[in-house]
């Protein structure tokens, strides 16, 4: 049995949230820096997209290859090692002399930035059943802060001191956090249930095939973050265009609105602790769908658009917290593997939204993008409704059945 403390002190929750924010930001720093990096290292306009793609690709690989190790190794040590490795990779990016070396460094940075998911699993394992949702809400709030503010911070720093300073500063921050994690976090050993590394790598397939709870929540998350990615990857297009023609700095301010919405949803964890997780998910998905009615008004009203952004980020964070609470509660001894597998769907959804948005905007404008975002939200809501209506059949989806299949691997 995994021993859990009755509660996690507020200072420790804040540290865990800070680890998540600092680590996940590394994957998003590059987006406002593409112009500077492209000129400095000789990327042409058709190649700069690879700068962002390299970090995302590394992150996806890390979800499959590294996150499952959290169920075999002491998580405090694993967290510190991955933070240190990410710091080294960031230093390599800051000193890159050419396109190839930068892409390799950013891919490695993305690979080790999956420490975020190890921290989430670590938090779930340290929590009691009574406060797991509350703790996950605080820690995943750190993830949202990192994602939303990374673009604003990197853009401001790069304007003052150049893009390399962004990566140098982040490397120093991660090294400091790695030391603090070793000094301040308690040792937490995973459950002793044996499993092979090969079976761990195949976890996403195993969980999808054997667990209806995981399958439902993973598909909801895919469409949830496809809708999220549709907004955040595409919003710069109408805001920079007529009639608003906002600057990059002005567009970045909308991130504060998104942050307000996301942080407002941290209470979703407490609601899940009280047994209201399904209700939170359903209502939040309805809000997500409705937010696109306001987001679609961007050409007429920035106020309505901002309200839509706040509602969308509130809904996304509420569903994310309730979903992670649900899947970890269903398989408490396999926290790292189940969360890593779940986040693969998050990565696919985010990429789907980003790629589809730019393609649609060129041909159909923001109206087409709005319909796309609403369609993704509607698909997530439909999956939740079907899961609620169709009776649950008996299947080996809980801890014992899944672990047995993994041991066979």
Residue pairs with C-beta under 8 A, 6 or more apart in sequence:
1 191
2 125
2 188
2 190
2 191
2 332
2 333
4 125
4 126
4 127
4 128
5 126
5 127
5 128
5 186
6 128
7 127
7 128
7 131
8 16
8 123
8 126
8 127
8 131
8 135
12 184
12 185
13 123
13 135
13 138
13 139
14 138
15 180
15 181
15 184
15 185
16 119
16 122
16 123
16 138
16 139
16 142
16 185
17 138
17 139
17 141
17 142
17 145
18 142
18 177
19 79
19 83
19 115
19 116
19 119
19 142
19 177
19 181
20 116
20 119
20 120
20 139
20 140
20 142
20 143
20 146
21 142
21 143
21 145
21 146
21 149
22 146
22 170
22 173
22 174
22 177
23 82
23 83
23 86
23 113
23 115
23 116
23 119
23 146
23 174
24 113
24 116
24 143
24 146
24 147
24 150
25 146
25 147
25 149
25 150
25 153
25 170
26 55
26 86
26 90
26 109
26 110
26 113
26 150
26 170
26 174
27 55
27 56
27 59
27 109
27 110
27 113
27 150
28 146
28 147
28 150
28 151
28 154
29 150
29 151
29 153
29 154
29 166
29 167
29 170
30 37
30 51
30 52
30 55
30 106
30 154
31 52
31 150
31 151
31 154
32 151
32 152
32 154
32 155
32 158
32 248
32 252
33 51
33 154
33 155
33 158
33 163
33 166
34 48
34 49
34 51
34 52
35 48
36 158
36 162
36 163
37 43
37 48
37 51
37 102
37 163
38 44
38 45
38 47
38 48
38 51
40 163
41 96
41 97
41 98
41 99
41 102
42 98
42 99
43 50
43 51
43 99
47 99
50 103
51 102
51 103
51 106
54 102
54 103
54 104
54 106
54 107
54 110
55 106
55 107
55 109
55 110
55 113
56 110
56 347
56 350
56 351
57 107
57 110
58 106
58 107
58 108
58 109
58 110
58 111
58 113
59 110
59 111
59 113
59 114
59 347
60 110
60 344
60 347
61 110
61 111
62 110
62 111
62 112
62 113
62 114
63 114
63 117
63 340
63 341
63 343
63 344
63 347
64 201
64 204
64 340
64 344
65 111
65 201
66 82
66 111
66 112
66 114
66 118
66 340
67 114
67 117
67 118
67 121
67 336
67 337
67 339
67 340
67 343
68 197
68 200
68 201
68 203
68 336
68 337
68 340
69 78
69 118
69 200
69 336
70 78
70 117
70 118
70 121
70 122
70 190
70 335
70 336
70 337
70 340
71 121
71 190
71 191
71 195
71 200
71 333
71 334
71 335
71 336
71 337
72 190
72 195
72 197
72 200
73 190
74 187
74 188
74 189
74 190
75 118
75 121
75 122
75 125
75 188
75 189
75 190
75 336
76 122
76 181
76 182
76 185
76 186
76 187
76 188
77 182
78 115
78 118
79 115
79 118
79 119
79 122
79 178
79 181
79 185
80 178
80 179
80 181
80 182
81 178
82 112
82 114
82 115
82 118
83 112
83 115
83 174
83 175
83 177
83 178
83 181
84 174
84 175
84 178
85 108
85 112
86 109
86 112
86 113
86 115
86 174
87 170
87 171
87 172
87 174
87 175
87 178
88 171
89 105
89 106
89 108
89 109
89 111
89 112
90 105
90 109
90 167
90 168
90 170
90 171
90 174
91 167
91 168
91 171
92 101
92 104
92 105
92 108
93 102
93 105
93 106
93 109
93 167
94 164
94 165
94 166
94 167
94 168
94 171
95 164
96 102
96 105
114 340
114 343
116 143
117 336
117 339
117 340
117 343
118 336
119 139
120 136
120 139
120 140
120 143
120 324
120 335
120 339
121 328
121 335
121 336
121 339
122 185
122 188
122 335
123 135
123 136
123 139
124 132
124 135
124 136
124 324
124 328
124 332
124 335
124 339
125 188
125 190
125 332
125 335
126 135
126 186
126 188
127 135
127 136
129 273
129 329
130 273
131 273
132 269
132 273
132 325
132 328
132 329
133 268
133 269
133 270
133 271
133 272
133 273
133 277
133 321
133 322
133 325
134 269
134 270
134 273
135 269
136 269
136 321
136 324
136 325
136 328
137 265
137 266
137 267
137 268
137 269
137 270
137 321
138 266
138 269
140 317
140 320
140 321
140 324
141 262
141 263
141 265
141 266
141 317
144 259
144 262
144 263
144 313
144 317
145 259
145 262
145 263
148 255
148 258
148 259
148 262
148 313
149 255
149 259
151 252
151 255
152 252
152 253
152 255
153 166
154 163
154 166
155 248
155 249
155 252
156 249
157 165
157 166
157 169
158 165
158 166
190 333
190 335
190 336
191 333
191 334
193 333
193 334
193 403
194 407
195 337
195 403
195 406
195 407
195 409
196 406
196 407
196 409
198 409
199 206
199 405
199 406
199 407
199 408
199 409
200 337
200 406
202 409
203 334
203 337
203 338
203 340
203 341
203 406
204 340
204 341
204 344
206 402
206 405
206 406
206 409
207 214
207 215
207 218
207 337
207 338
207 341
207 342
207 402
208 214
208 215
208 218
208 341
210 395
210 396
210 397
210 401
210 402
210 405
211 330
211 331
211 395
211 397
211 398
211 402
212 387
212 392
212 393
212 395
212 397
213 326
213 327
213 330
213 397
214 327
214 330
214 331
214 338
214 341
214 342
214 397
216 383
216 384
216 387
217 323
217 326
217 327
217 342
218 341
218 342
218 344
218 345
219 345
219 380
219 383
220 281
220 285
220 319
220 323
220 380
220 383
220 384
221 319
221 320
221 323
221 342
221 345
221 346
221 349
222 345
222 346
222 348
222 349
222 352
223 349
223 376
223 377
223 379
223 380
223 383
224 285
224 288
224 316
224 319
224 320
224 349
224 376
224 377
224 380
225 316
225 346
225 349
225 350
225 353
226 349
226 350
226 352
226 353
226 356
226 376
227 288
227 292
227 312
227 316
227 353
227 373
227 374
227 376
227 377
227 380
228 312
228 313
228 316
228 349
228 350
228 353
229 349
229 350
229 351
229 352
229 353
229 354
229 357
230 353
230 354
230 356
230 357
230 369
230 372
230 373
230 376
231 295
231 309
231 312
231 353
231 373
232 258
233 353
233 354
233 357
233 358
234 354
234 357
234 358
234 361
234 366
234 369
235 251
235 254
235 298
235 309
236 248
236 251
237 358
237 361
237 366
237 369
238 244
238 298
238 299
238 365
238 366
239 246
239 250
239 251
239 254
239 298
240 246
240 248
240 251
243 299
244 302
254 306
254 309
257 306
257 309
257 310
257 313
258 309
258 310
258 312
258 313
259 313
260 310
260 313
261 309
261 310
261 311
261 312
261 313
261 314
261 315
261 317
262 313
262 314
262 316
262 317
263 317
264 310
264 314
264 317
265 284
265 313
265 314
265 315
265 316
265 317
265 318
265 321
266 317
266 321
268 280
268 284
268 317
268 318
268 319
268 321
268 322
269 321
269 322
269 325
271 277
271 279
271 280
271 322
272 280
272 321
272 322
272 325
272 326
273 325
277 322
277 325
277 326
278 322
278 388
280 318
280 319
280 322
281 318
281 319
281 322
281 323
281 384
282 381
282 384
282 385
282 388
284 314
284 315
284 316
284 318
284 319
284 322
285 315
285 319
285 377
285 380
285 381
285 384
286 381
287 311
287 314
287 315
288 311
288 312
288 315
288 316
288 319
288 377
288 380
288 381
289 374
289 377
289 378
289 381
290 311
291 308
291 309
291 311
291 312
291 315
291 377
292 308
292 312
292 370
292 373
292 374
292 377
293 308
293 374
294 304
294 305
294 307
294 308
294 311
295 305
295 308
295 309
295 312
295 370
295 373
296 308
296 366
296 367
296 370
297 304
297 305
297 308
298 304
298 305
298 366
299 366
319 380
323 342
324 339
324 342
327 338
327 339
327 342
328 335
328 338
328 339
330 338
330 397
330 398
330 399
331 338
331 398
331 399
331 402
332 399
333 399
333 403
334 399
334 402
334 403
337 406
349 376
353 372
353 373
353 376
356 372
357 369
357 372
360 368
360 369
360 372
361 368
361 369
395 401
396 402
396 404
396 405
